[in-house]
């Protein structure tokens, strides 16, 4: 049983790490205060909403809106009470 728990923990950590890297590649920048992820258009904003709603909270990551963005069509909120956005 202990081996299974160890495997499950390692698998979970690996999955979270890889998922965060895949999501982070969606944006320009590195997510730091000196090089924030850039939200440059509606597509970037939609990617952010999709990623957060899929489980990446972006905790500790910094974003910068670089333009006024006019939204077209239906809009999906960025996060919710069970999957919140935790970045800056």
C-alpha atoms as a printed R data frame, in Angstrom:
   type eleno elety resid chain resno       x      y       z
1  ATOM     1    CA   UNK     A     1   0.000  0.000   0.000
2  ATOM     2    CA   UNK     A     2   2.839  2.401   0.816
3  ATOM     3    CA   UNK     A     3   4.378  1.822  -2.625
4  ATOM     4    CA   UNK     A     4   1.075  2.623  -4.295
5  ATOM     5    CA   UNK     A     5   0.771  5.867  -2.312
6  ATOM     6    CA   UNK     A     6   4.317  6.842  -3.235
7  ATOM     7    CA   UNK     A     7   3.592  6.132  -6.903
8  ATOM     8    CA   UNK     A     8   0.346  8.126  -6.779
9  ATOM     9    CA   UNK     A     9   2.108 11.107  -5.157
10 ATOM    10    CA   UNK     A    10   4.984 11.100  -7.662
11 ATOM    11    CA   UNK     A    11   2.573 10.718 -10.580
12 ATOM    12    CA   UNK     A    12   0.411 13.595  -9.307
13 ATOM    13    CA   UNK     A    13   3.384 15.916  -8.860
14 ATOM    14    CA   UNK     A    14   4.740 15.041 -12.290
15 ATOM    15    CA   UNK     A    15   1.343 15.579 -13.910
16 ATOM    16    CA   UNK     A    16   0.903 18.983 -12.246
17 ATOM    17    CA   UNK     A    17   4.399 20.059 -13.239
18 ATOM    18    CA   UNK     A    18   3.994 19.007 -16.859
19 ATOM    19    CA   UNK     A    19   0.531 20.531 -17.107
20 ATOM    20    CA   UNK     A    20   1.793 23.853 -15.793
21 ATOM    21    CA   UNK     A    21   4.591 23.884 -18.361
22 ATOM    22    CA   UNK     A    22   2.221 23.149 -21.213
23 ATOM    23    CA   UNK     A    23  -0.153 25.933 -20.169
24 ATOM    24    CA   UNK     A    24   2.674 28.398 -19.606
25 ATOM    25    CA   UNK     A    25   3.878 27.911 -23.192
26 ATOM    26    CA   UNK     A    26   0.580 29.449 -24.363
27 ATOM    27    CA   UNK     A    27   1.718 32.980 -23.450
28 ATOM    28    CA   UNK     A    28   4.633 35.306 -24.220
29 ATOM    29    CA   UNK     A    29   6.749 36.042 -21.159
30 ATOM    30    CA   UNK     A    30   7.835 33.887 -18.247
31 ATOM    31    CA   UNK     A    31   5.176 34.755 -15.657
32 ATOM    32    CA   UNK     A    32   7.469 36.752 -13.367
33 ATOM    33    CA   UNK     A    33   7.108 40.382 -12.276
34 ATOM    34    CA   UNK     A    34  10.023 41.344 -14.536
35 ATOM    35    CA   UNK     A    35   8.701 39.270 -17.468
36 ATOM    36    CA   UNK     A    36   4.947 38.771 -17.004
37 ATOM    37    CA   UNK     A    37   2.793 36.582 -19.200
38 ATOM    38    CA   UNK     A    38   1.320 38.923 -21.806
39 ATOM    39    CA   UNK     A    39  -2.399 38.992 -22.568
40 ATOM    40    CA   UNK     A    40  -2.360 40.717 -25.945
41 ATOM    41    CA   UNK     A    41  -5.694 39.830 -27.541
42 ATOM    42    CA   UNK     A    42  -8.994 37.996 -27.160
43 ATOM    43    CA   UNK     A    43  -7.390 34.632 -28.013
44 ATOM    44    CA   UNK     A    44  -4.890 35.016 -25.140
45 ATOM    45    CA   UNK     A    45  -7.729 35.874 -22.764
46 ATOM    46    CA   UNK     A    46  -9.695 32.815 -23.939
47 ATOM    47    CA   UNK     A    47  -6.604 30.605 -23.408
48 ATOM    48    CA   UNK     A    48  -6.241 31.950 -19.874
49 ATOM    49    CA   UNK     A    49  -9.912 31.248 -19.112
50 ATOM    50    CA   UNK     A    50  -9.686 27.735 -20.574
51 ATOM    51    CA   UNK     A    51  -6.488 26.912 -18.674
52 ATOM    52    CA   UNK     A    52  -7.786 28.180 -15.326
53 ATOM    53    CA   UNK     A    53 -11.115 26.425 -15.803
54 ATOM    54    CA   UNK     A    54  -9.166 23.223 -16.578
55 ATOM    55    CA   UNK     A    55  -7.338 23.434 -13.257
56 ATOM    56    CA   UNK     A    56  -4.216 25.633 -13.598
57 ATOM    57    CA   UNK     A    57  -4.599 28.399 -11.000
58 ATOM    58    CA   UNK     A    58  -1.385 30.192 -12.078
59 ATOM    59    CA   UNK     A    59  -0.525 30.650  -8.416
60 ATOM    60    CA   UNK     A    60   2.508 32.916  -8.110
61 ATOM    61    CA   UNK     A    61   2.435 33.915 -11.785
62 ATOM    62    CA   UNK     A    62   2.142 37.498 -13.055
63 ATOM    63    CA   UNK     A    63   0.132 38.639 -16.087
64 ATOM    64    CA   UNK     A    64   0.019 41.935 -17.950
65 ATOM    65    CA   UNK     A    65  -2.833 43.100 -20.159
66 ATOM    66    CA   UNK     A    66  -1.165 44.884 -23.088
67 ATOM    67    CA   UNK     A    67  -4.223 46.206 -24.952
68 ATOM    68    CA   UNK     A    68  -7.899 47.024 -24.603
69 ATOM    69    CA   UNK     A    69  -9.690 43.849 -25.653
70 ATOM    70    CA   UNK     A    70 -13.159 43.857 -27.191
71 ATOM    71    CA   UNK     A    71 -14.891 40.544 -26.534
72 ATOM    72    CA   UNK     A    72 -16.974 38.924 -29.237
73 ATOM    73    CA   UNK     A    73 -19.706 36.334 -28.775
74 ATOM    74    CA   UNK     A    74 -20.222 34.267 -25.640
75 ATOM    75    CA   UNK     A    75 -17.669 34.782 -22.903
76 ATOM    76    CA   UNK     A    76 -16.360 32.193 -20.450
77 ATOM    77    CA   UNK     A    77 -15.418 33.474 -16.948
78 ATOM    78    CA   UNK     A    78 -11.824 33.038 -15.789
79 ATOM    79    CA   UNK     A    79 -12.122 30.515 -12.972
80 ATOM    80    CA   UNK     A    80 -14.820 29.893 -10.396
81 ATOM    81    CA   UNK     A    81 -15.097 29.064  -6.700
82 ATOM    82    CA   UNK     A    82 -13.781 25.520  -7.158
83 ATOM    83    CA   UNK     A    83 -11.075 26.454  -9.707
84 ATOM    84    CA   UNK     A    84 -10.005 30.011  -8.932
85 ATOM    85    CA   UNK     A    85  -7.461 32.186 -10.711
86 ATOM    86    CA   UNK     A    86  -4.650 32.775  -8.207
87 ATOM    87    CA   UNK     A    87  -2.176 34.784 -10.282
88 ATOM    88    CA   UNK     A    88  -1.543 38.515 -10.337
